[in-house]
Amino acid sequence: MPTHDVAIIGSGSGNSLITPYWDDKKVALADKGIEATGAFGGTCLNVGCIPTKMFVRPSALARVPEEAARLGVEMATVRADWPAIRDRVFARVDAISSGGREYRERLENVDLISEKVTLTSPKSFRSESGTEVEARQVVIAAGSRPLIPEVPGVDLPQVHTSETIMRIAKLPGSILIVGGGYIACEFAGVFSGLGSEVIQINRSIGLMNQLDEEIAAAYSAEAEKNWSVLYQRTLGAVVPDENGQVTAQLVTSDGRSEEYQVDTVLLAIGRRPNSDLVGAEQAGLDLHPDGRIAVDQYQRVLSGGEPVEGLYALGDVSSEAMLKHVANHEARVVAHNLENPDDLRKVRSEAIPSAIFSHPEIAQVGLTEAQAASAVGAQNLTTKTQRYGDTAYGWAMEDSYGILKIIADRRNGQILGAHAMGYQSSNLIQPIVHAMSFGQDSYTAARGQYWIHPALMEVTENALLGLDVPIPPDAPL
């Protein structure tokens, strides 16, 4: 007999599945906590989206004198008080985390299991201390963790991942960041803004190479102006020094060795789903080559290519996007499907936006130009890259690098993708997300509404108007 009506592995977005529907039913919530701190509440709250952006903001403020100088105002950033910044962040984050745990512990219908658990079948698991749980329905929302390269010295106290770097005692005078993706680039922006000497290495040429080629090239050029960027290098070893620093031994693509003495090393080469930690493969569940649990359009877990009734997965453990807003959407779908098994809802996978809060900020939605050319044919594409500096607000900012690029089908104006780099790009791209989500063609999206003049949002308006698309009959003027 099942011990619970529903069992959930993971306290991030999975925690939101415990709705009032389950008040008179038996629920198990298993979560071992964040690896570095044991914190309750998942990656986003404790070591991801929220605390990192709370560091991004003071870093951006520390750069204000650079912008002010362009506009004739003389200012200076005296120093960054790292302990004060850090303590402000985690005074809020830790309180939310501990409050969430205490709330779940008080609920009589919820059994909170604060241990690592391993699946013993698709509908049951066992905790490290031997607690056995079998449920009518199970949700795997176990998240992801940082990838750690297998090189000597990565266990030294001066070497960190994104899960530990934000809690260090003092701002490093120098930091080597390993990786060229969004986590590495966000932290490069944070630490360089706050005053650390930053050296960022990447095994390939360019940063953020998964982005649209034009945006990736523009971002790499700006990053190279703001901190030291070294390409075609990998980390070979980290060796401690007598003075408390470490020597990072690098290997170049042509086999040469280089050494850099720094205070701190940050490993940010990516994340891996925690499917292995819960024993998904051993329980007979299907996995993607990268380790993600395979699910269908209803988020039902697959085994042998077929959905397992009453078994769901969501978030980083199954989602290619690894984005909190995607996990939250999946959680809403799974919550409905758990409560309404005869009326299953599908997840939406169209027009998923993302942003990288580096310096400069980057945002994207939909296809890159190369992907769009492959999808509809290069001859059917129209693109427009709008510079911030060619709008009135861009003049006010004396902006020299901000761009927003839109890609559309020239035959019907369907927006296929949008990519931006610059101040507030995550906000400038949202009207494009709206248009793509609701099926608006680019001309209607541009002329079907008023745009405040001279707001920065005119960058988006002008990009839409710059596309070579047909004007629909009776289109607004």
C-alpha positions in Angstrom: 0.0 0.0 0.0 1.3 3.5 -0.8 2.4 5.4 2.2 1.6 8.8 0.6 -0.7 10.3 -1.9 2.1 12.3 -3.5 5.8 12.4 -3.0 8.0 15.2 -4.2 11.8 15.1 -4.5 13.2 18.7 -4.4 12.2 21.9 -2.6 12.7 24.4 -5.4 9.8 24.7 -7.9 8.6 21.3 -6.7 7.7 22.9 -3.3 5.0 24.9 -5.0 3.1 21.7 -5.9 1.8 21.4 -2.4 -1.4 23.4 -3.0 -4.5 23.4 -0.8 -5.8 20.5 -2.8 -3.5 18.3 -0.7 -4.6 19.6 2.7 -6.5 16.4 3.6 -4.0 14.1 1.9 -0.6 12.7 2.8 2.4 14.4 1.2 6.1 13.6 1.4 8.7 16.2 0.5 12.3 15.1 0.3 15.2 17.5 -0.1 18.8 17.1 0.9 19.4 20.8 0.7 21.9 22.7 -1.4 25.2 20.8 -1.4 27.3 23.7 0.0 24.9 25.0 2.7 22.1 22.5 3.2 19.7 25.3 2.5 16.0 24.6 1.7 14.3 26.0 -1.3 16.3 25.1 -4.4 19.0 26.6 -6.6 17.2 29.9 -7.7 16.6 31.1 -4.1 19.8 30.0 -2.5 22.7 30.0 -5.0 21.2 31.1 -8.4 18.9 33.7 -9.9 18.1 35.7 -6.8 21.3 36.1 -4.9 23.4 36.6 -8.0 21.2 39.5 -9.2 21.4 41.0 -5.7 25.2 41.1 -6.4 24.7 42.3 -9.9 23.0 45.5 -8.8 25.7 46.9 -6.5 28.3 45.9 -9.1 26.3 48.0 -11.7 26.2 50.9 -9.3 30.0 50.7 -8.8 30.3 51.3 -12.6 28.2 54.5 -12.6 31.3 56.8 -12.6 32.2 55.3 -16.0 28.9 56.3 -17.5 28.8 59.6 -15.6 32.2 60.6 -17.1 30.8 60.2 -20.6 28.0 62.7 -19.7 30.3 65.3 -18.1 29.7 64.4 -14.5 32.7 63.6 -12.3 32.1 60.8 -9.8 34.1 58.2 -8.0 33.4 54.7 -6.5 35.4 54.7 -3.3 35.2 51.0 -2.5 32.9 48.0 -2.4 32.1 46.8 1.1 32.0 43.1 0.3 30.9 41.9 3.7 28.1 44.4 3.8 26.9 43.4 0.3 27.1 39.7 1.1 25.3 40.0 4.4 22.5 42.1 2.9 22.0 39.4 0.3 22.0 36.4 2.6 20.1 38.0 5.5 17.2 38.0 3.1 17.8 34.8 1.3 18.6 32.7 4.3 15.5 34.0 6.2 13.3 32.9 3.3 14.9 29.5 3.1 14.7 28.8 6.8 11.2 30.1 6.9 10.1 27.8 4.1 11.6 24.8 5.9 9.9 25.7 9.2 6.6 26.2 7.4 6.7 22.8 5.8 7.8 21.2 9.1 4.6 22.6 10.8 2.2 21.1 8.3 0.6 17.9 9.7 -0.1 16.5 6.3 3.5 16.9 5.0 6.4 14.6 5.9 9.6 16.6 5.3 12.6 14.3 4.7 15.8 16.4 4.9 18.1 13.8 3.4 19.3 12.5 0.1 16.9 9.9 -1.3 17.3 7.3 -4.0 14.5 5.8 -6.1 13.8 2.2 -5.4 11.2 2.0 -8.2 9.4 4.6 -10.4 7.0 5.3 -7.5 9.1 4.8 -4.4 12.3 5.9 -2.8 14.5 5.4 0.3 16.3 8.0 2.3 19.9 7.6 3.6 18.7 6.8 7.1 16.3 4.1 5.7 12.9 5.9 5.5 10.8 4.2 2.8 8.3 6.2 0.8 5.9 4.8 -1.8 3.3 7.1 -3.3 0.4 7.1 -5.7 2.0 9.9 -7.6 5.7 11.0 -7.6 7.4 14.2 -8.8 11.1 14.4 -9.4 12.2 18.0 -9.1 15.7 17.4 -7.9 17.5 20.2 -9.8 21.1 20.4 -10.9 24.6 21.1 -9.6 27.8 22.6 -10.9 30.1 20.6 -13.1 33.5 20.1 -11.5 36.5 19.4 -13.8 38.7 16.5 -12.8 41.9 18.4 -12.3 44.3 18.6 -9.3 43.6 21.2 -6.7 39.9 21.8 -7.3 39.2 20.8 -3.7 41.4 23.7 -2.3 39.6 26.3 -0.1 40.5 29.0 -2.6 38.6 27.2 -5.4 34.8 27.8 -5.6 31.7 27.1 -7.6 28.7 29.4 -8.0 27.3 27.7 -4.9 30.1 28.9 -2.6 31.6 32.0 -4.2 29.0 34.4 -3.0 29.7 33.6 0.7 33.5 34.2 0.7 34.9 36.3 3.5 36.3 39.1 1.5 36.4 40.5 -2.0 39.3 38.8 -3.9 41.9 41.1 -5.2 42.2 38.8 -8.2 40.0 35.9 -9.4 40.4 33.5 -12.3 37.0 32.4 -13.8 36.9 29.2 -15.8 34.2 29.1 -18.4 32.6 31.1 -21.2 28.9 30.6 -20.5 26.3 32.6 -18.6 27.4 31.8 -15.1 31.0 32.6 -15.8 30.1 35.8 -17.6 27.7 37.0 -14.9 30.3 36.6 -12.2 33.0 38.2 -14.3 30.7 41.2 -14.6 30.1 41.2 -10.8 33.7 40.9 -9.6 35.1 43.3 -12.2 32.5 45.9 -11.3 33.3 45.6 -7.6 37.0 46.0 -8.2 38.6 42.6 -8.5 41.1 41.9 -11.2 39.3 39.3 -13.3 40.9 36.8 -15.7 38.3 34.7 -17.6 39.4 31.7 -19.6 37.4 29.7 -22.2 38.4 26.7 -24.1 37.0 28.1 -27.4 37.3 31.4 -29.1 34.7 33.9 -28.0 32.3 34.0 -25.0 28.6 33.0 -24.9 29.0 31.1 -28.2 25.6 29.5 -27.9 24.0 32.9 -28.6 23.3 34.4 -32.0 26.7 34.9 -33.7 26.3 38.7 -34.0 25.4 39.1 -30.3 28.1 36.7 -29.1 30.8 38.6 -31.1 29.6 42.0 -29.8 29.5 40.7 -26.2 32.9 39.2 -26.4 34.3 42.5 -27.7 32.8 44.4 -24.8 33.9 41.8 -22.2 37.5 42.1 -23.5 37.4 45.8 -22.7 36.2 45.3 -19.2 38.3 42.4 -17.9 41.0 40.1 -19.1 39.7 37.3 -21.4 41.9 34.4 -22.5 40.7 32.0 -25.2 41.7 28.5 -26.1 42.8 27.7 -22.6 41.7 25.1 -20.0 42.5 24.6 -16.4 45.3 22.0 -15.8 45.7 22.3 -12.0 45.5 24.6 -9.0 48.5 24.8 -6.7 48.5 26.5 -3.3 51.1 29.2 -2.6 52.7 30.0 0.8 51.1 33.4 0.9 47.6 32.0 0.8 47.1 32.6 -3.0 47.0 29.9 -5.6 48.7 29.4 -8.9 46.3 28.4 -11.7 48.2 26.3 -14.2 46.6 26.6 -17.7 47.0 24.6 -20.8 46.6 26.3 -24.2 45.1 24.7 -27.3 48.5 24.2 -28.8 49.9 22.5 -25.7 51.7 25.4 -24.0 51.6 25.9 -20.2 50.8 29.2 -18.5 50.6 30.2 -14.8 48.5 32.9 -13.1 48.8 33.7 -9.4 45.3 34.7 -8.0 43.5 34.9 -4.8 40.5 32.8 -5.9 39.4 30.5 -8.7 35.8 30.1 -9.8 34.8 27.0 -11.7 31.8 27.9 -13.9 31.8 25.4 -16.8 28.2 24.5 -16.6 25.7 22.4 -14.6 24.5 18.8 -14.7 21.1 17.4 -13.8 20.8 15.5 -10.5 19.2 12.5 -12.1 22.2 10.4 -11.1 21.9 11.4 -7.4 18.3 10.1 -7.3 19.1 6.9 -9.1 16.9 7.6 -12.1 18.6 5.2 -14.5 18.7 2.4 -12.0 15.0 2.8 -11.5 14.4 2.2 -15.2 13.7 5.8 -16.3 14.8 7.1 -19.7 17.5 9.7 -19.8 18.8 12.1 -22.5 22.5 11.9 -23.4 23.2 14.8 -21.1 21.6 13.1 -18.1 18.3 14.8 -18.1 15.2 12.7 -17.3 13.1 12.3 -20.4 9.5 13.5 -20.2 6.6 13.9 -22.6 4.6 17.0 -23.3 2.6 16.6 -20.0 5.9 16.3 -18.0 5.3 12.6 -17.5 8.5 10.6 -17.1 9.3 8.1 -19.8 10.4 4.5 -19.3 11.1 2.5 -22.4 9.8 5.3 -24.4 6.4 5.2 -22.7 5.0 7.6 -20.0 4.8 6.2 -16.5 1.4 7.0 -15.1 1.5 9.3 -12.1 5.3 10.0 -12.4 6.4 13.5 -13.3 9.6 15.5 -13.5 10.2 19.2 -13.8 12.9 21.8 -13.7 16.6 21.4 -14.2 16.5 17.6 -13.7 14.5 17.3 -17.0 14.5 20.7 -18.7 17.0 21.6 -21.4 16.5 25.3 -20.7 17.4 25.1 -17.0 15.6 28.4 -16.3 13.5 29.2 -13.2 10.6 30.7 -15.2 10.5 27.5 -17.2 10.5 25.4 -14.0 7.7 27.5 -12.6 5.6 27.0 -15.7 6.3 23.3 -15.6 5.3 23.2 -11.9 2.0 24.8 -12.7 1.3 22.2 -15.4 2.4 19.3 -13.2 0.3 20.7 -10.3 -2.8 20.7 -12.5 -2.0 17.2 -13.9 -1.5 15.7 -10.4 -4.9 17.1 -9.3 -6.7 16.4 -12.6 -5.3 13.1 -14.1 -8.2 12.8 -16.5 -7.6 16.3 -17.9 -3.9 16.6 -18.6 -2.4 19.9 -19.7 0.6 20.3 -22.0 3.7 22.5 -21.3 4.4 25.4 -23.6 7.8 25.4 -25.3 7.5 28.4 -27.6 9.1 31.8 -27.2 11.1 30.9 -24.1 13.2 34.0 -23.2 16.4 34.2 -21.2 18.8 36.8 -19.9 22.4 37.0 -18.8 23.0 39.7 -16.3 26.6 40.4 -17.1 28.2 43.7 -18.2 26.7 44.3 -20.7 23.4 42.6 -20.1 22.2 40.1 -22.7 18.7 38.8 -23.6 17.3 36.4 -26.2 14.2 34.6 -27.3 13.5 32.2 -30.2 15.9 31.2 -32.9 19.3 32.6 -33.8 19.8 33.8 -37.3 21.6 30.5 -38.2 18.8 28.4 -36.8 16.2 30.5 -38.5 18.0 30.2 -41.8 18.0 26.4 -41.4 14.3 26.4 -40.4 12.8 28.6 -43.2 15.6 29.2 -45.6 18.0 32.1 -45.6 16.3 33.7 -48.6 13.1 34.0 -46.5 14.7 35.9 -43.6 14.7 39.5 -42.8 16.7 40.9 -39.9 17.2 44.3 -38.3 19.9 45.2 -35.8 19.0 48.5 -34.0 21.6 50.3 -32.2 20.7 52.0 -28.9 22.8 55.0 -29.9 20.5 55.7 -32.8 17.5 56.5 -30.6 16.9 59.6 -28.5 17.4 57.8 -25.2 20.5 56.3 -26.6 21.8 59.8 -27.2 21.0 60.7 -23.7 23.1 57.7 -22.5 25.9 58.3 -25.0 25.5 54.6 -25.6 28.2 53.1 -27.9 27.5 49.4 -27.8 23.9 48.5 -27.1 22.1 46.6 -29.9 18.8 44.7 -30.4 18.4 42.3 -33.3 15.1 40.9 -34.6 14.8 38.0 -37.1 11.5 37.5 -39.0 10.1 35.6 -42.0 9.9 38.2 -44.7 7.0 36.4 -46.3 4.5 37.0 -43.5 6.2 39.0 -40.8 6.4 36.1 -38.3 9.0 36.9 -35.6 11.4 34.0 -35.3 13.8 35.4 -32.8 15.2 38.4 -31.0 18.6 39.0 -29.4 19.8 42.1 -27.4 22.9 43.3 -25.7 23.0 46.4 -23.5 21.3 48.3 -20.7 18.0 46.8 -19.7 18.0 44.3 -22.6 15.9 41.8 -20.6 13.1 44.4 -20.5 13.5 45.6 -24.1 13.0 42.1 -25.4 9.7 41.5 -23.5 7.4 43.0 -26.1 8.9 40.6 -28.7 8.2 37.7 -26.3 4.6 39.0 -26.1 4.2 39.2 -29.9 5.7 35.8 -30.5 3.6 34.2 -27.8 0.3 35.7 -29.1 1.1 35.3 -32.8 1.4 38.9 -33.7 3.4 39.7 -36.9 6.2 42.2 -36.6 4.4 45.1 -38.3 1.3 44.7 -36.2 3.4 44.5 -33.0 5.2 47.7 -34.0 2.2 49.8 -35.2 -0.6 48.3 -33.2 0.3 50.2 -30.0 1.8 53.5 -28.8 5.5 53.5 -27.8 6.5 56.2 -25.3 8.8 58.8 -26.7 11.6 59.2 -26.0 11.9 56.0 -23.8 14.6 53.4 -24.4 11.8 51.1 -25.6 12.0 52.9 -29.0 14.9 50.6 -29.6 12.5 47.7 -29.8 10.0 49.7 -31.9 12.6 50.8 -34.4 13.9 47.3 -34.7 10.5 46.0 -35.5 9.9 48.7 -38.1 13.2 48.0 -39.7 12.2 44.6 -40.9 11.4 44.0 -44.6 7.9 42.5 -44.2 4.5 42.9 -45.9 2.1 45.3 -44.4 -1.1 43.4 -43.5 -4.4 44.7 -45.0 -6.1 47.3 -42.8 -3.0 47.5 -40.6 -2.8 50.3 -38.1 -1.0 53.4 -39.1 
